[in-house]
Amino acid sequence: MTRKGTRVWNPYLAGVALGVVLFATFFVTGHGLGVSGATTSLTAIGAAAVAPDLVGPGSYLSGYARSGLNHWIDWEVLGLTIGALAGCLIARRFDPMIDGPTRLGPVARLVLAALGGTVTGFGARMAMGCTSGMGLSGSAPLAAAGFLFLIGFFGAGLLAGFAMKPLWREGA
């Protein structure tokens, strides 16, 4: 049960459903799941507007800038956003809040979230994929890079969890 008393999916059923969706995504689109490329598309479009030479031929962002927002990953992220919003509204679990370490105030929580998101986004681009892109879609076809990513991801998560533990009150 959640804090509002509504039920959530059984984690085993959710895992099987995610596997079916991942397989269907590979089968139908030829791509796996992933979301970090969408922020790269937005970055490329912004860079093209502000400093066009950053997205010139041969640059890292050139391919993303050429396709604009008409790239498969942008449509996937739009669908994920709409689906997530619809799911939480249907389950009556939409409850905007600033969550995070209980020993920090709202502003510090937002700063910590922005810092964590920035570091995570940078890491996703360095790894050439996020947890869904590199972890799920990379390990599904048994690619070594996917498994190495997952080991590093869980290891980094453990270290970050231990580092952040003092910021949480006991029993909160």
N, C-alpha and C positions, 0 to 999 in steps of 0.2 A: 504494500500500500504506500501511497505517496502522502505528502503532508496534507493534501486536500482530501484524502480518502478515496481517490479514484484508483482503479487498478492499472497496472502497467503490464506489458507483455512478459511472458515467461522468457527468460534469456536464451534458453535452448531453442524455442520456437522462433525467436527473433533472429538468432544466428542462422537457422535453416532458411528463413525468409531472406536474409541478406545474401546468403549463398545463391539462392534461386535468382534474385534480382541481379547479382553480379554475373551469373551465367547468361541470363537473358540479355544483359547489356553487352557482353562480349558477342553473343550470337547475333543480335539485331543491329548493333552499331559498329562492331569491330573494335570498339574501345572498351576499356574497363571503367571503373568509377574513379572519380578524382575531382577535386575542387580548387586546388591551389593555382591551376592554370588560368582560372577566371580572374583572379586578382592580377595576374601577369598581363592578361588582356586589357584590363582597366588601366594598369600602369602604362602599357604601350600606347594606348589611346591618349592618355593624359600627357605623356612625354611627347607624342607627335604634335599635340596642340601647343605645348610650351616650348619645346626644343626639338624641332624636327630632325636635326642631325643625329640625335641619340637613337633614332629608329631607322637610320640609313641602311643601305644594302650591306649584308654581312654582319649586322649587329645582332645581339641576343634578342632584342625586342622586335626586329623587323618582320618576322613571320606573323607575330601577334598583331602588329600594327596594320599589316596588309589585310588581314581578315576582319579587323574591327571587332564588333561584338557578334558577328555572324560566325562563331566558332562553336563546335559541338559542346565544349565544356561550359561555355556561357549559358547555353540553353539548359544544360543539365543542372547548373546551379540555380537558375531561375525556377526550374521544376522542383528542385529540392526545397527551395524557400517556400514556394506556394504549397507544396505538399505538407511541409512541417507546420506551417501556419494553419492549414485546414485541419490537420490531425489534432493539434492542440486545442483548436476552437471546438471541434466536434466532441473531444473528450472533456471539454470544459476545464482545461488545465492551463489556459493562458493567464499568466500571472507575472507581468513584468516586475523585475526587482533587480537590485544590485547585490549580487551574491558574492561571496568570497570569504577570505580569512576573517574570523569573528573579532580578532583584536585590532582590526583596521577599520577606519571610517570609510564612508562611501567614496570620497575622492581618492584616497590611497588605494582602494580596491580597483577603481577605474584605471588609475595609473599602472598598477600591477598587471591588470588585464591587458592594457595596451602594450606594455613592455613584453609580456609573455606572448602576445599575438605577433608582435614584430619579430621576436626571436624565433618563434615557431615558423612564421612565414619565410624568414630567411633560410632556416634549416630545410624547409620543404623545397625551396628552389635549389639549394645546394645538393640535396638528395635526388633531385629531379622528380619529385613527387611527394605528396602529403601522405598521411596515414592511410587514406583510402586509395590514393593513386599508386603509391609505391608499396604500401603494406598489403592491402587486399588484392589489388589488381596485379601487383608484382609477384606475390607469392602464389596466387591462384594457378598460374601456369608453371609453378615450381621453379621460378627464377631465383637464383642465389641472392641477387640484389634485394629482392623482396624480403627474404628471410633475414638477411643481415640488417636491413632497415628495421624490421620488427624487433630484433634483439637490441639494437641501439635505442629504439624508441622506448621500449619498456625499461631498459636500464636508465635512460635519462629521466623517465617518469618517476622511477623509484628515488633517484638522487634528488630531483626537484621536490618530491613529496616529503622526504626527510628534511630538506632545507626549509620548507614552508611550515612544517609541523608546529614550530613555536608560535606562529601567528594565529593559531586556532586555540580557542578556549576549550578546556575539557568539558564534555557534556553538551556542547553547543551544537 
